[in-house]
Amino acid sequence: MLLLFGLVLSISGACAQETYRNPLPVAFGDPFVLYDTSDGNYYMYGTGGGAKDGFSAYASSDLVNWEYKGQVYHGNTEDSWCIGAFWAPEVYKVKNKYYLFYSAQWRDNPTAELENFRIGVAVADKPTGPFKDIRNEPVFDPGYPIIDANVFFDDDGRIYLYYSRCCYKHAVESEVADWAREKGWYDEIEESWVYGVELRPDFKGVKGKPRLLLRPPVKMDDKQAEWESRSVTSHEVNRRWTEGSYTFKRGDTYYMMYSANHFGGQNYAVGYATATSPLGPYVKAANNPVLEKNTAIGGNVTGTGHNSITYSPDGTEMFCVYHGRTAATGNERMVFIDRMEILDDGSLVVHGPVTTPQPPPSGL
């Protein structure tokens, strides 16, 4: 099945130029795009998209026209460690093998936790699978539920795993929590935090102890507190999230993009932080959030978040790949692809959400 992502032909005289338009007709949450140099194609993975107990994939040669490749991973089998809640897949190519990192509910649950999420790894010979778990257990167990794996391969050959500790049973004291109690809205505020840890080269464990890298602000006068606390201050839910991280390097600077607020609400948004080391300390950017709903300026896009990045076929343009919602799509999370860039002063800018026709990526 071939899907044309909002493809429009704009004809002027004898010339025709393809454009594309957001949202793309792909119902993925947490989209991740892998560019495979061996065949010059892009592969997209995400949460949902019709997959049952696993993940599906799409393929494209140009980031505009995408072909559905079917379900590439099946979990919740008799011999698998995971039984449900298959979320946030990311695929990396290492030595001609493809490794799928994902979040799922752990079968080993003696205390019957409602959120018993861990991170697993599966491998395949092709980007379209079939992916099989490298072992019948999670990568590691930090002692609390975790989701949203992201892997960074540094220049020195070391590999790092970033993940989000879930809000579940993680009540944290802060001025926002005090404010919510005074309002009579919530007795406590649970938070999710982003951690990083070095990953073993065989992906079968970690080295050392995880390090806390990002968390919601404690003080209400913190410049980040307003946008990162909107799920609480809008009386949406008693949780503050720091999740969906994506790390990349530009020069000597490590950039970590992350999402805050409830993924199912209108206030889901993206910020970033920078560091000079892969395990921090990370400093949040002054121009956060860099991606958020556009309803305040007359648009109809909300719930923008959990992004990855990719590049145009010629490598000259950066693109932010994320999910969002519109009035037409309702609660369904749809894929958006917008241009982004790093300015001369090092600041990161996402040009989105854009729902008008855009030119195709350069180098097609």
HELIX and SHEET records of a PDB file:
HELIX    1   1 GLU A  175  LYS A  183  1                                   9    
HELIX    2   2 ALA A  225  GLU A  228  1                                   4    
HELIX    3   3 ARG A  230  THR A  233  1                                   4    
HELIX    4   4 THR A  295  ILE A  297  5                                   3    
SHEET    1   A 5 LEU A   2  LEU A   4  0                                        
SHEET    2   A 5 ASN A  65  HIS A  74 -1                                        
SHEET    3   A 5 GLY A  54  SER A  60 -1                                        
SHEET    4   A 5 ASN A  41  GLY A  48 -1                                        
SHEET    5   A 5 PHE A  28  ASP A  36 -1                                        
SHEET    1   B 2 VAL A   8  SER A  12  0                                        
SHEET    2   B 2 CYS A  15  THR A  19 -1                                        
SHEET    1   C 4 CYS A  82  VAL A  94  0                                        
SHEET    2   C 4 LYS A  97  TRP A 106 -1                                        
SHEET    3   C 4 PHE A 117  ALA A 124 -1                                        
SHEET    4   C 4 LYS A 132  ASP A 133 -1                                        
SHEET    1   D 4 ILE A 146  PHE A 153  0                                        
SHEET    2   D 4 ILE A 159  ARG A 165 -1                                        
SHEET    3   D 4 TRP A 193  LEU A 199 -1                                        
SHEET    4   D 4 VAL A 206  LEU A 214 -1                                        
SHEET    1   E 2 GLU A 190  GLU A 191  0                                        
SHEET    2   E 2 ARG A 239  ARG A 240  1                                        
SHEET    1   F 4 THR A 242  ARG A 250  0                                        
SHEET    2   F 4 THR A 253  ALA A 260 -1                                        
SHEET    3   F 4 ALA A 269  ALA A 275 -1                                        
SHEET    4   F 4 VAL A 283  LYS A 284 -1                                        
SHEET    1   G 4 VAL A 301  TYR A 311  0                                        
SHEET    2   G 4 MET A 318  THR A 326 -1                                        
SHEET    3   G 4 MET A 334  ILE A 342 -1                                        
SHEET    4   G 4 LEU A 348  VAL A 350 -1                                        
END                                                                             
